[in-house]
Amino acid sequence: LLDDPSDASRAALREWLPPAAELSHIAEFELWLRSIIGSHPSLLCARLHGERLGDWTAAAEVAEFVLAVESFNPAVRTEAHRLLGRARAALGQHLAAREAAEAAIDEA
């Protein structure tokens, strides 16, 4: 699903990935995931939405939500800022992308 750039592969990935709203729900209520690993599955899935499906709006939505609910884990926050910056750049929002990149640096 990840290495095959075909339409069929993207359709299968789209079907498999949870939508942004569900990823936000996971980020909010699966707190233990944020505390035991440096990354969060919601951010990984959001990255796939952007990188593989071109849905950078969904990636930005999840990254923003993670930043709103996560205030303690700097690794997760840094990853969320980096994803948000990448999504904003892909959406042509260059000032917001730069601000997110700077926030990732500050977080690290």
N, C-alpha and C positions, 0 to 999 in steps of 0.2 A: 504493500500500500504506500509506503513512503518513498521508495526509489523509482517506482513506475509513474511516469508523467502522463499517462493516458487518461482520457476522459472517464473510462471505466474505473480506473484506480481512484481518481478523485471522487467519483460518485460513491464508491465503497467506503472511502475515508469519511466523506460527509455523512453517510448513513451511520457509521460507527461512532463518530465523535459526538459527545453531548453538545447541545447548543449552549450559547454564551450564558443564558439565564441559569441553566443547570450547573454550569461550571462555577458561577458566582455563588450559588446555593452551597455547593461543595466547599468552596473556599471559606464561606462563613461558618458552616456548621461542623466541618471536619477539622476541628482545631488541633487535634493530636497530630495530623499530618504536617502542620506548620512547625510543630515543636520538635519533631524527631528527624526531619530531613531538611536539607538545605534548599530544596526546591519544593514546589507544590504541584501536584498533578493538574490542577486547574490551569496553572501557567503553562505547563507543557502542552496541554490540549489547546490552549489559546494560541500558542506559538504555531501549532500545526494548522489551526484555522487560518492564520495569516500566511505562513510560509508555503504551505501545500495547496491551500484552497483559495488564496488571495483575499480572504475575508478579514482584512485588517481592522475593520470596524468592530468585529467580534473580539479580536485580540485586544484592542484598546479598551473595550468595555470590561473585559475580565481583569485586565491589568489594573485599571482604575478601581475596580471593586476590591481587589486584593489589597491595594494600597489603603483603601478606606477602612478595611477590617483588620489588617495586620499592622500592629504598631511596635512589636517587640523583636521580631526576627529580622536582623539587617540583611541576611543573605536572601531571604524571600523578597524583602522590599527592594533590594538592589536588582534582583532579577525582574521584578514587576516594572520598575522604572526603565530598565533596558528594553523590555518588551514594549512598553508604552512608547518609548522614543522611536523604536523601529516602526511601530504601527503608525505613529503620527507622521513620520517621514514618508512612509509608503502612501499615506493619504494626502500628501502634499502640504501638511501642516508643519512647516520647517521650524518656525519659532517654538512651537509646542514640543517638537522633537528635540530641539536643543535644550530646552528647559528640563525635559525628562532625562536626557543624558547627563546634564549637570547634577540633577537630583540623585542619579545613580552614583555618581562620583562622590557626592556628599555623604550618601548612605554608606558607601564602602569605607 
